[in-house]
Every structure is written in C-alpha cells, then in structure tokens.
Amino acid sequence: MSLQLERTDVLIIGSGLAAVTVALHVPDTYRVLLVTKGCVTEANSDLAQGGMASAYLEPTSETHIRDTLAASKWTAQLERVRLLAEAGREAIQEMEQFGVVFDREDEQYALGREGAHSTSRIFHVGGDETGRHIMATLRDRLPGHVHVMEHVLIDRLLEHDGRVVGATGFTREARLQIEAGAVVLATGGIGGLLDWTSNCRTVTGDGLVLAQRVGAALKNITDLQFHPTLLASGTPELVTEALRGAGATLVDEAGRHVMAHHPLGSLAPRDDVAAVLTAHRGHVYLETSQVARMTERFPKLTATCQARQIDLALIPVRPGLHFQMGGIAVDEDGRTSVDGLYAVGEVADTGVHGKNRLASNSLLECWVFGKRVASALELKHGISDADGGTAYDVTDEVFQSFRRQIGKWLTISPAIDEIRSFLENTHQLTRTKHVTRQLAEQTLQLEAARLLALAFLELEGLDEQDVTARTAHGVFA
Ligand SMILES: Cc1cc2nc3c(=O)[nH]c(=O)nc-3n(C[C@H](O)[C@H](O)[C@H](O)COP(=O)(O)OP(=O)(O)OC[C@H]3O[C@@H](n4cnc5c(N)ncnc54)[C@H](O)[C@@H]3O)c2cc1C
C-alpha cells in the first residue's frame, strides 16, 4: 500500500457540527485539513431533529441554566453550563450570519419545546430535519483555507516530545500520514458500536481510543443517555422529543398514559422516561391525536412512518442508546491533558450535561465550544517516527460476534456478566502488524468497547485482572 504524506497547521478529525464549527472559525492564516471516515454527511449532526436550544429570546439565560442543571439532577458543572447558556444566546444570530434560516411562523421564530425545558426555546430548521439543513448550509460556507478529505479513517495520533503532532490513517487506497501543528478530535459519541441506537454507524468511540492511547484523560465515559423513543418497528430511528413537546403522549396498549405519575408527564427528563419505558412490560406508543399540523411540522417522521406503513396516530417506540455525556476531559477551551490535542463536541466532556443531557443542548455545545477551540489553538510542529502499529487479528465473522456481544451488555442497566465475558474474549485476541483499514477500524471499535467495559467494571469495584482470573470462558462461551 502506498504512503500519502500531508502537512497542515490544524488537523480536524470529524465532519459533524463540532468539526465544522472549528473549521469555520480558525483564523484564515492557518491551513486546515478536515478529514472524516465516510462522506461528510455521515455524522450524528446531520441526523439531529428537534433543533438547538437557545435563550436568545428570553430576558436572561437563567432559566436555561436552571433547566440544564435540573435535567442533569444537579450533576452538570454550573460554570460550564453558564458559559454554554450565555454564549448560546448569541448562537442563533451567529448561525444566521452564516446563512442558516431558522423556521418561522407569521414572521416569528417557530420555537419547539422538549423534555425538561420549562419553556419553548428550541430553534429548528425544516421542521424535524434541523441537522441536515444546518450542516448543509454551514459546510457550504467552509472557506478556501479548509481542505476536506472524505473516506479517511484516522487510526492513530502521532506524538513527539509529549505533544500530539499529527495522525496516521487510511484513505480508500493509501496509508496516510499527516503532520499537524494542532489536532482537534471531533469524532462524536459511541452509539454506532451497537445496532439498537439512534446514531450514525460511523460514530463508534474512536476518539476516546485515539486520545487514551496518547495518555489523554477520559471522564465519566459510562454516563450514557438512552433516548426513550426510537421507532420500534424496523431499523431503529429517532422519534424526536419535539413530538411530545407538540402534544404527543406516551401510552400503553390500553391507551393509558405511562408517564402520568410524573409532574412533567411525557415531557419528563430523558433518563426518567427511558427508565420507565425500559421497565414497562408490553408495547408503548406515541399517541399523536393532539399534535397540530403533524405532517408539516414533522416531515421526516411522517415520511418514515408512511414508508414503513406505521399508523401516524399511534407510533410504536422503545428506548435505545443515544448520547454519551462523558468523554475526553477538556478545559473550557477544549484543551485535553495532552499538548497539541483538543477535543470538542460529543467526544469531549465539557461538564455541561452532567449525568443527563437536556434535550437540544448538544448542537449548542458543538457551536459554543467549537468557537472557543478555534480561538484557543496553539500550533507547534514536530516530526514523529511513525511505525505502522498493530491491530486485532479478527475475521469479519468474529468481529460481528463481538458486536452482538456489545449489544447485550451496553444497555440501560449494563450486564456485568456479559461485560466480563466480553473482556475475557477480547483478552484472548492476538494482534497483527499487517494492519489493513478494516482491521484498524474494527480494532478502534473493540478498544472503545473495552474502555467502556472496563469503566463499568470499575464502577463495580472490579478490574480486568479480576475478570480474567475468575472467568475461564472460551471465546463467546
Ligand atoms: C438521531 C439523532 C437526533 C439528534 N437530535 C438532536 C437535536 O435535535 N438537538 C441536539 O442538540 N442534539 C441532537 N442530537 C445529538 C447531536 O446530534 C450530537 O450530539 C452532535 O451532533 C454531535 O456532533 P459532533 O460534531 O460532536 O459529532 P458527529 O456529528 O457525530 O460527527 C462525528 C464525526 O466524526 C467522524 N469520525 C469518527 N471517527 C472517526 C475516525 N476514526 N476517523 C475519521 N473520522 C471519524 C464521523 O464519521 C463523523 O463525521 C441527536 C443525535 C442523534 C443521533
């Protein structure tokens, strides 16, 4: 395989809102290379439905701050939440300056409402296709000093003198080595590690592994959000919480309101609703008879339901993996604990979500912290002696078995026995120096799942040695 060399000032890994926000705001004196694993549109950002929260039209950001903290059960960091909500007031106008056109009704912004928000403050575009529209507009505005490469899998970060100075990867044809003055990880969350998720399949926790391998600190990576309402018929897809904000209620087969006990009803915080729905025996539906102008406001959902012959009045739902609150530990400007390495968006733990993210705060986080990263970047070039590294030597069949196993333990109540067995099984894998793109990609996923598995064990007061000493299962026993 041939070797392709690239040199840039800023390397941004990812093509979602976090990556694009950084790219839009980096000074034009810097050369920027933005690389992404698939097409640019293969990102959770493009799937975002409900919209972006902002207190733009409120007298102050205090209520947004309070709602964010309350949804997190007071585990989010006040100062970071304040920063998010305050800067978030400007975000709507800033995006408009880049050409984003938020939905309006009679000249006024058409604001949505979602779970645990005490008021309507969700700005959306194209009804429930906010992510697709925002991303298309912003990507169109990327300036000439930003070079974009699609279908690039980054598999390792390069180091020199304790500083990250670039990365290696694969294009579809060649091995790639990139020297960079600063590297920004914007690789998103982890949902793509399993099938029952709302997430894009390219979003598989790679950033956690890349960062951890160079010694960057990770935080709270077991803090995962399960969205209460994925479409329960066919391939899982998100049914936006904005539908409940517009009047839909969660009902059981007999038509009883399953969240009737909660003061906020169907609009209770996500973790509460997901827990109730997971424990519920029998099917749960979103009953939409109270939703006005359903097809106009939720065109994406309408089209999906029609294609799957699902009754729009009674939409079957069940919870699924949606969002990672924790991630790479960063300061308020996205600096990780390793020089030269920055992290932003869902891959980073900025502290704004605590143990439960308030709906529609994530796009806002990408924008607010993406801008901060762009202004904080400090460049220093260095040359690293890259070797090819190693990868797990797995066949596709074995890899798929591991994926199925991950799906068994990465649930709303993580199954410790399955975690043990998974760790035992991966522990037995051998590594090869003949690293292909496919092996590198599978290795990143298995290592990301191992990081999570080990973190869940740690919560139980166990470590891997306990597991490998105590269990003697063979692979996939
Ligand atoms: C269905 C759905 C609906 C949502 N709705 C909303 C909403 O309405 N409002 C809201 O605020 N939030 C919403 N969210 C959450 C929000 O969309 C995400 O948290 C946010 O978009 C994350 O942006 P990001 O830029 O950090 O990552 P992403 O947009 O996920 O982008 C990550 C990028 O990194 C690339 N990548 C990953 N690994 C590598 C690698 N090794 N090499 C190269 N590239 C790599 C991926 O291909 C991808 O391009 C939703 C999420 C989903 C899944």
The ligand as a Gaussian input file, in Angstrom:
#p B3LYP/6-31G(d) Opt

LIG

0 1
 C      -30.897000      10.898000      15.611000
 C      -30.296000      11.984000      16.454000
 C      -31.010000      13.140000      16.692000
 C      -30.449000      14.161000      17.469000
 N      -31.149000      15.315000      17.645000
 C      -30.555000      16.337000      18.299000
 C      -31.192000      17.606000      18.385000
 O      -32.276000      17.805000      17.858000
 N      -30.555000      18.595000      19.066000
 C      -29.327000      18.422000      19.655000
 O      -28.797000      19.361000      20.249000
 N      -28.707000      17.232000      19.573000
 C      -29.271000      16.204000      18.904000
 N      -28.619000      15.008000      18.804000
 C      -27.259000      14.905000      19.326000
 C      -26.310000      15.653000      18.398000
 O      -26.743000      15.493000      17.064000
 C      -24.896000      15.148000      18.517000
 O      -24.510000      15.025000      19.838000
 C      -23.949000      16.139000      17.842000
 O      -24.387000      16.363000      16.521000
 C      -22.540000      15.603000      17.853000
 O      -21.788000      16.372000      16.959000
 P      -20.243000      16.065000      16.790000
 O      -19.755000      17.017000      15.762000
 O      -19.591000      16.021000      18.107000
 O      -20.205000      14.563000      16.230000
 P      -20.883000      13.911000      14.956000
 O      -21.817000      14.833000      14.291000
 O      -21.392000      12.596000      15.350000
 O      -19.644000      13.724000      13.979000
 C      -18.586000      12.826000      14.265000
 C      -17.755000      12.690000      13.011000
 O      -16.523000      12.040000      13.275000
 C      -16.248000      11.106000      12.229000
 N      -15.310000      10.107000      12.745000
 C      -15.490000       9.284000      13.813000
 N      -14.389000       8.524000      13.987000
 C      -13.505000       8.873000      13.017000
 C      -12.186000       8.415000      12.655000
 N      -11.548000       7.443000      13.333000
 N      -11.578000       8.970000      11.582000
 C      -12.194000       9.937000      10.860000
 N      -13.443000      10.406000      11.151000
 C      -14.081000       9.879000      12.222000
 C      -17.626000      10.574000      11.902000
 O      -17.644000       9.910000      10.657000
 C      -18.436000      11.866000      11.926000
 O      -18.270000      12.569000      10.722000
 C      -29.167000      13.986000      18.041000
 C      -28.451000      12.813000      17.812000
 C      -28.998000      11.819000      17.020000
 C      -28.212000      10.575000      16.784000

